[in-house]
Amino acid sequence: DSRSDGSVCPGSLIVVSNRQPYRHEYDSEAEDSGGGDRSTDTSSITVDEPTGGLTAGLDPVVQASEGTWIAWGDGEADFDVADDDGCIGVPPGDESYTLQRIDLSEEAVDSYYYGFSNRVLWPLCHGFVDLVENRSNDFEWYRTVNERFADAVAEHAEPDSVVWVQDYHFGLAPRMIRESVPRSTTVAQFWHIPWPTPASFQHCPGGRAILEGLLGNDLLGFHIDRYVERFLDCVERYLPGADVDRTQRTVAYGGGTTRIVATPMGVDAPTHDENARAVDSDQLSSLFDRYDISRENVIGLGVDRLDYSKGIPERLAAIERLLERNPGWHGEFTFLQTATPSRTDIDAYQRHGDLVRSEVTRINRRFGTDDWEPIVYTEDYLSNEELSGLYRRADLMVVSPLVDGMNLVAQEYVAASVDGDGVLVLSEGTGAHDRLGSHALTIDPTDVDGFASQLEAAVTMAPREGQHRMNTLRNRVFDGDLEWWMETQFDWIRRVHADKRRDGGN
Ligand code: G6P
């Protein structure tokens, strides 16, 4: 497994991300808790270990390189178990790298995380310019927090280190890092959300500083070509003095050169496949009982963070249209929507949550009967096992964001569809659509009638066609899985790292 042989990263790896891979928590029920929790020496503190996604994929790479991971420490107990600098060896019991937690005051979190990151960059990059709230001080706090992370990197960086920054919480840090680490240290970043058009980007407060910040990287990754092109458009338009090479996809600015690449992120497909095969039918039955879903029904599934970019109201409207048009399906079709509340300090998220809940209630009142509810909506936490079971069982999965950088849920569903059936209905606004689109049923989430027709097509699809589509989707998802993505990123990192040495970066 190339992920754990240590040669994957050319030097010691320093990861910077907002969310941390291990989180410590006080837990009065520590003794009885099972699952991913493992008790530490302090019996009332448990630690959550990475169970999926990028964090779980990166963790073994940082372990193999005996590197460092720098992240916001947001758990109550996080600093009680760490040293004065916020550092702790992880994984617990088998310490192979340092997790350095950055302690942020409430005001810092409010301005950097709930403010500039999620009231400005998130809506702006997703094209929701109307939702951008530019509050005074948020950008300054964002800068201050980026500086704190950059200072922490500088403490750990060595000449052959590779610094890999994750996502939009750190638009300024790369240049700060560049200026404080040895020239031969490689600085890379992956921007996990879309990059906006110049027309949207012009509304970005501190936009020029963000571009300059990102061009402190030697390597900058996006999911798809479209975001790379738009980033280059923005640099050409808004950063005088930058030299953009469209063919090579490089930008020379401020004495350095940044290479911009498109590498669509995948999911840990083999693990999702394995978990789906291991699904326990009793557990799935009890989940159906819990939500009062008839086992015989056609099941549609939606799994999302409760975010206005995910197109949940549009999805509900399409389901409503489907029910209007197909009275014969009443009682026989159930749509299960699981939503994870997110960033709830922000008004736009609260308003959106209220809208989703009231639409569910309205549609259920309109069509529901004593023993059937068309939409089962829950904000409950579902375990990975329960999710795998639902993915495998669902007859159709609806992924309808208006805009989404990639969308991993669509790929998880495909990886877990081990019986080769199940239909993916996928929005053309997702990065995932660039790769999977032609084999999924494509929708424009804002076209209610077209969306409803695709739902009908999914429900009535001939098994042979469904299996053919799913097999093709599975090949794509397995070929471009998380391991492939990491290898591709590290191939680029190695290349940039080698170029720097050749050019006398040492
Ligand atoms: C998106 C972002 C991630 C983020 C996740 C959850 O996928 O790209 O960086 O971690 O949303 O959001 P949260 O604000 O809870 O970290």
Residues whose N, C-alpha, C, O or C-beta is under 5 A from the ligand:
A	BS01	G6P	R19 D167 H192
